Amino acid sequence: MESILLEKHYKPIVTKVKNLYIESYGCAMNFADSEVVASILTQNGYVTTTIEEDADVILINTCSIRENAEQRIKHRLIHLRANKKRNNELVIGILGCMAERLKKSLLEDEKLVDIVAGPDSYRDLPKLLSEVEDGNKSINVLLSLEETYAEISPTRLNSNGVTAFVSIMRGCDNMCSFCVVPFTRGRERSRDAESILNEVKELSTLGYKEVTLLGQNVDSYLWFGGGPKKEFNKLTNEEQAQSINFAKLLEMVALIDSNMRIRFSTSHPKDITDDVLFTMAKYANICKYVHLPAQSGNSRILELMNRNYTREWYMSKVNRIREIMPNCGISCDIISGFCTETEEDHSDTLSLIDLAQFDFSYMYNYSERPGTLAARKYADDVSDEVKGRRLTEIIQIQNSVSKLKNANRVGQIYRVLIEGNSKKSDLDLKGRSDQNMVVIFPKENYKPGQYVDVVIERSTTTTLVGKALNLVLSL
């Protein structure tokens, strides 16, 4: 009887489905965070869209690592604000590192956004959005010593169904003098190992063929049952016995599915251990590739950068990696024109690239970030003109090394995981080798998600081009 009365006297409330559009900039961690955000909001009634014009809510996940990255995002926000003329109910929010660094200025001074949410406040987004619906501006940029979003299953955005990111920790304790990350992402916190393993198992069940374990410094991962991260030697005996470091975690992940490739990023040279390297060498499905940022090839500059190693120590680590895994790919980050850098210091960086023979590098001009140790203590005294010229020289020598290394790969056979079509032609497929080199080859009857052996027929500075020999059913 009650149901009949309800049916008679109450009309159903029709709630408009709200479309969510997320745009990500910067490091892989930001893209992984966007997938966490999408999961949180999907559970609260939002539907993700890839069409900006269809969105009711647009969230921009941002990077603060360099000034030009921030300027690019500001220009994007100015463009998006114009969308409000077509839809005055459109909500625009900024997430991530830039939100954490600039806080209220984006919300109040420049009036570019309705919501500002830092990297540790994504669980609060439904509440922040409801406040905007009530006509308010919303902000939450509180950093946490505990938040890892461990139990949230990410919504895979723009997924190719083959590769996926898995975040294993958040924050950074290294305090490199040039870097804003410790201030925008907070202290290091390692994620519950069981939650990481469960996420990888789920991805394996869904048919994914590669996962990349992510952290600002994955080698310092340490799980001992909860609480803020501690150094291993500061754990109790019981905690040490139950703890899981990165080498152990890497092995546990590798054992989940022998046909799923495992990658990781990023490694700090001072923290990657022989245990990690021997674990990589032991398992066929752990990719033989290490991203090992040097930042400079000069010991004096490295000390000013607070990197906690010298040029000689860095090269000993490169040599150790190749001693344990002779065919391991190694890439690098290089900064041109750090404070007080001389021509001699710059020459040391050029010679390091030649000596280390990196497969490729990410190379940038130094960009002073407000609040960092370098901004407080050192003058940004290398001119933009000199920075630019030195960066050009760095790029030239790295390109020369990469071109020669790739030319020497012609005639060799590499196992490649197919990720999708080549950007230049739908008749070709694209994948990556174990060493993270991009490989292009004719499509024939092969499909994304398959492993193939490819013989390299020619090369460029950045790409290997060849022909698939056969399908590989197991690694």
LINHUJO-V386999 format. One record per residue. N is the residue number from 0. RES is the residue in one letter. OMEGA is omega as a letter, one per 20 degrees, with the letter a starting at -180 (* if undefined). Layout:
n: (N/N)
res: (RES/RES)
omega: (OMEGA/OMEGA)
//
This chain:
n: (0/1/2/3/4/5/6/7/8/9/10/11/12/13/14/15/16/17/18/19/20/21/22/23/24/25/26/27/28/29/30/31/32/33/34/35/36/37/38/39/40/41/42/43/44/45/46/47/48/49/50/51/52/53/54/55/56/57/58/59/60/61/62/63/64/65/66/67/68/69/70/71/72/73/74/75/76/77/78/79/80/81/82/83/84/85/86/87/88/89/90/91/92/93/94/95/96/97/98/99/100/101/102/103/104/105/106/107/108/109/110/111/112/113/114/115/116/117/118/119/120/121/122/123/124/125/126/127/128/129/130/131/132/133/134/135/136/137/138/139/140/141/142/143/144/145/146/147/148/149/150/151/152/153/154/155/156/157/158/159/160/161/162/163/164/165/166/167/168/169/170/171/172/173/174/175/176/177/178/179/180/181/182/183/184/185/186/187/188/189/190/191/192/193/194/195/196/197/198/199/200/201/202/203/204/205/206/207/208/209/210/211/212/213/214/215/216/217/218/219/220/221/222/223/224/225/226/227/228/229/230/231/232/233/234/235/236/237/238/239/240/241/242/243/244/245/246/247/248/249/250/251/252/253/254/255/256/257/258/259/260/261/262/263/264/265/266/267/268/269/270/271/272/273/274/275/276/277/278/279/280/281/282/283/284/285/286/287/288/289/290/291/292/293/294/295/296/297/298/299/300/301/302/303/304/305/306/307/308/309/310/311/312/313/314/315/316/317/318/319/320/321/322/323/324/325/326/327/328/329/330/331/332/333/334/335/336/337/338/339/340/341/342/343/344/345/346/347/348/349/350/351/352/353/354/355/356/357/358/359/360/361/362/363/364/365/366/367/368/369/370/371/372/373/374/375/376/377/378/379/380/381/382/383/384/385/386/387/388/389/390/391/392/393/394/395/396/397/398/399/400/401/402/403/404/405/406/407/408/409/410/411/412/413/414/415/416/417/418/419/420/421/422/423/424/425/426/427/428/429/430/431/432/433/434/435/436/437/438/439/440/441/442/443/444/445/446/447/448/449/450/451/452/453/454/455/456/457/458/459/460/461/462/463/464/465/466/467/468/469/470/471/472/473/474)
res: (M/E/S/I/L/L/E/K/H/Y/K/P/I/V/T/K/V/K/N/L/Y/I/E/S/Y/G/C/A/M/N/F/A/D/S/E/V/V/A/S/I/L/T/Q/N/G/Y/V/T/T/T/I/E/E/D/A/D/V/I/L/I/N/T/C/S/I/R/E/N/A/E/Q/R/I/K/H/R/L/I/H/L/R/A/N/K/K/R/N/N/E/L/V/I/G/I/L/G/C/M/A/E/R/L/K/K/S/L/L/E/D/E/K/L/V/D/I/V/A/G/P/D/S/Y/R/D/L/P/K/L/L/S/E/V/E/D/G/N/K/S/I/N/V/L/L/S/L/E/E/T/Y/A/E/I/S/P/T/R/L/N/S/N/G/V/T/A/F/V/S/I/M/R/G/C/D/N/M/C/S/F/C/V/V/P/F/T/R/G/R/E/R/S/R/D/A/E/S/I/L/N/E/V/K/E/L/S/T/L/G/Y/K/E/V/T/L/L/G/Q/N/V/D/S/Y/L/W/F/G/G/G/P/K/K/E/F/N/K/L/T/N/E/E/Q/A/Q/S/I/N/F/A/K/L/L/E/M/V/A/L/I/D/S/N/M/R/I/R/F/S/T/S/H/P/K/D/I/T/D/D/V/L/F/T/M/A/K/Y/A/N/I/C/K/Y/V/H/L/P/A/Q/S/G/N/S/R/I/L/E/L/M/N/R/N/Y/T/R/E/W/Y/M/S/K/V/N/R/I/R/E/I/M/P/N/C/G/I/S/C/D/I/I/S/G/F/C/T/E/T/E/E/D/H/S/D/T/L/S/L/I/D/L/A/Q/F/D/F/S/Y/M/Y/N/Y/S/E/R/P/G/T/L/A/A/R/K/Y/A/D/D/V/S/D/E/V/K/G/R/R/L/T/E/I/I/Q/I/Q/N/S/V/S/K/L/K/N/A/N/R/V/G/Q/I/Y/R/V/L/I/E/G/N/S/K/K/S/D/L/D/L/K/G/R/S/D/Q/N/M/V/V/I/F/P/K/E/N/Y/K/P/G/Q/Y/V/D/V/V/I/E/R/S/T/T/T/T/L/V/G/K/A/L/N/L/V/L/S/L)
omega: (a/a/r/r/r/a/a/a/a/r/r/r/r/a/r/r/a/a/a/r/a/r/a/r/r/a/r/r/r/r/r/r/r/r/r/r/r/r/a/a/r/r/r/r/r/r/a/r/r/a/a/a/a/a/r/r/r/r/r/r/a/r/r/a/r/a/a/r/r/r/r/a/r/r/r/r/r/r/a/r/r/r/a/r/r/a/a/r/r/r/r/a/r/a/r/a/a/r/a/a/a/r/a/a/r/a/a/a/a/r/a/a/r/a/r/a/r/a/a/a/a/r/a/a/r/r/r/r/r/r/r/r/r/r/a/r/a/r/r/a/r/r/a/r/a/a/r/a/a/a/a/r/a/r/a/a/r/a/r/r/a/a/a/r/r/a/a/r/a/r/a/r/a/r/r/a/a/a/a/a/r/a/a/a/r/a/r/r/r/a/r/a/a/r/r/a/r/r/r/r/r/r/r/r/a/r/r/a/r/r/r/r/a/r/r/r/a/a/r/r/r/r/r/r/r/r/r/a/r/r/a/a/r/r/r/r/r/r/r/a/a/a/r/r/a/r/r/r/a/r/a/r/a/a/a/a/a/r/r/r/r/r/r/a/j/r/r/a/a/a/a/a/r/r/r/a/r/r/r/a/a/a/a/a/r/a/a/a/r/r/a/a/r/a/r/r/a/a/r/r/r/r/r/r/a/a/r/r/r/r/a/r/r/a/r/r/r/a/r/r/a/r/a/r/a/a/a/r/r/r/a/r/r/r/r/r/r/a/r/a/r/r/r/r/r/r/r/r/r/a/r/r/r/a/a/r/r/r/r/a/r/a/a/r/r/r/a/a/a/r/a/r/a/r/a/a/a/r/r/a/r/a/r/r/a/r/a/r/r/r/r/r/r/r/a/a/r/r/r/r/a/a/a/r/r/r/r/r/r/a/r/a/r/r/a/r/a/a/a/r/r/r/a/a/r/r/r/r/r/r/r/r/r/a/r/r/r/a/r/r/a/a/a/a/a/a/r/a/r/r/r/r/a/r/a/a/r/a/r/r/a/a/r/a/a/a/r/a/a/r/r/a/r/a/*)
//
